[in-house]
C-alpha cells in the first residue's frame, strides 16, 4: 500500500499521467472513480481504512489521552495470519497516529522505520540537497527502497507493507508532479522483479486537499472530498477469479470509501478459504470482490453529510453582501467561537465574507440530511486572517422567502468546520489538533521563547 497525503483523484490524474497510464493500461488496475472520504483528516480516514470504524464510533471507547496501540489495526490480523508487516512514513512527528497524540507504545509492525526516520528528520546535514531529498536520493525512493528490500529479503513469505508520504503534498498537492517519474520507475522495477505478480498493490490517498490554491477554487470544493484508490491485482488472480474481476470492474463506477478498502483487505486475507474466518467482519465496508449496490447512498456507508457529494443538483452563488449571507456568516462565526480555547486563544471575528453558495438538494439527500436547503459559507476572520468553510443545513422553508427577509430561523451548522489556510506560527500555544484550527494565540511566540 502506497499513499500520498491530501491528494484528490483528479490531481493524481493531472500530476501523475505516466504512472496512472502504467497502472491502468499496463497493469489493468481498477480506479475507483467515485471514491469518497469519510473524515476530515488523515487520522479519521485511517481509522476507517485500517480499523473499519468511523471516528464517531472510536471515540465512544477511546480518547486522545490513550495510546493508539488499542486500535484493532488490520495489519495485526495479517500478522496473526502469518504475515510479516512493514510500516514506513516520511513525517514521523506529524504521522496520523502521532500528531498531537500519544502514538504507539510498542512498534505497530514487524518492520517499522520510525526510529531511523526520526533520526533523519533531526539531522540537517542529510537535507542539504533539498527538503525532499534524503542525502542524494528523493525521499520517496528512500522509503520505497525500504519496501523493496523487505520484498527482496522474504520472497517466499506472505507480506504486508504500508508506506505513507506526507511532506511532498500536505501543503500543496500540486507538488505531486515531482513524483511521477520516480513512482513509475518504482512500479516498473517491482513488476520486473516479480513482486507485483504475487501482490495486491493499492495506490491511494487519505483525503482530498485541505489547504492550497486548488482547495480555495470552485473545483476544489469537490476535489477536497475525493481521494483516489487504485487497486492492482496480478493477471493470474483476475483470470482465476473472473467473478471477482467483474465485480471489481463494476465497482469502479459505484460509491466507495476506505471502508471498502478495509473490507477488501479482510476478504483477501482468507480469500475463498471455505473455512471459518477468525476475524471480526467489517461493519460498514463492502468487499470490492462483491458487487456494491447501484443505489447505495451516503447514509448507507455511512459518509457524514459534510463529505457527501451525492444528490446535489445545482449550486448557486449568493451575494455576499445580502442579508441572508450575513445571517449565515453570523451563524458560522458563532459555531467557530464555540470551538475556540478561550484560555490561550484570542476571540475571532468576521473580517469578510468570501463566498456563500446555495446547493439544491434532491429529494433523497433532503430526506437523508433532514434538510430543505444547504448552504456552504466561506469567511475570513481576524486576527490571523484564518479562512474557514462550513456547511449550513436549513430544516424548512423556501429560499425565496429567506432571501427577502434574511431570517433563516433554525439552522444546523455541520460538525466539520474546515480551515482552508495554514496556521503555523499562530496556534502552537494549544496542543489539541482540532483546537489549533481555530486558534490565534494570545501570546503566539511564547512557546518559541521557552
KAQUITA-V82614 format. One record per run of one state. SS is the DSSP state (A for helix, B for strand, O for the rest). FROM is the first residue (numbers start at 1). LEN is the number of residues. If there is no record, write none. Layout:
BEGIN
ss=SS from=FROM len=LEN
ss=SS from=FROM len=LEN
END
This chain:
BEGIN
ss=O from=1 len=1
ss=B from=2 len=3
ss=O from=5 len=3
ss=B from=8 len=1
ss=A from=9 len=7
ss=O from=16 len=1
ss=A from=17 len=10
ss=O from=27 len=3
ss=B from=30 len=2
ss=O from=32 len=3
ss=B from=35 len=1
ss=O from=36 len=6
ss=A from=42 len=9
ss=O from=51 len=4
ss=A from=55 len=4
ss=O from=59 len=9
ss=A from=68 len=3
ss=O from=71 len=3
ss=A from=74 len=7
ss=O from=81 len=3
ss=B from=84 len=6
ss=O from=90 len=2
ss=A from=92 len=3
ss=O from=95 len=16
ss=B from=111 len=2
ss=O from=113 len=1
ss=A from=114 len=8
ss=O from=122 len=2
ss=A from=124 len=4
ss=O from=128 len=5
ss=B from=133 len=2
ss=O from=135 len=2
ss=B from=137 len=2
ss=A from=139 len=15
ss=O from=154 len=5
ss=B from=159 len=7
ss=O from=166 len=7
ss=A from=173 len=20
ss=O from=193 len=2
ss=A from=195 len=4
ss=O from=199 len=2
ss=B from=201 len=5
ss=O from=206 len=12
ss=A from=218 len=6
ss=O from=224 len=3
ss=B from=227 len=1
ss=O from=228 len=1
ss=B from=229 len=4
ss=O from=233 len=2
ss=A from=235 len=6
ss=O from=241 len=1
ss=A from=242 len=10
ss=O from=252 len=4
ss=B from=256 len=1
ss=O from=257 len=1
ss=A from=258 len=12
ss=O from=270 len=28
ss=A from=298 len=4
ss=O from=302 len=3
ss=A from=305 len=3
ss=O from=308 len=4
ss=B from=312 len=6
ss=O from=318 len=5
ss=A from=323 len=15
ss=O from=338 len=7
ss=B from=345 len=1
ss=O from=346 len=3
ss=B from=349 len=13
ss=O from=362 len=1
ss=A from=363 len=7
ss=O from=370 len=3
ss=B from=373 len=10
ss=O from=383 len=3
ss=B from=386 len=9
ss=O from=395 len=4
ss=A from=399 len=7
ss=O from=406 len=5
ss=B from=411 len=3
ss=O from=414 len=4
ss=B from=418 len=2
ss=O from=420 len=13
ss=A from=433 len=4
ss=O from=437 len=4
ss=B from=441 len=1
ss=O from=442 len=4
ss=A from=446 len=4
ss=O from=450 len=1
END
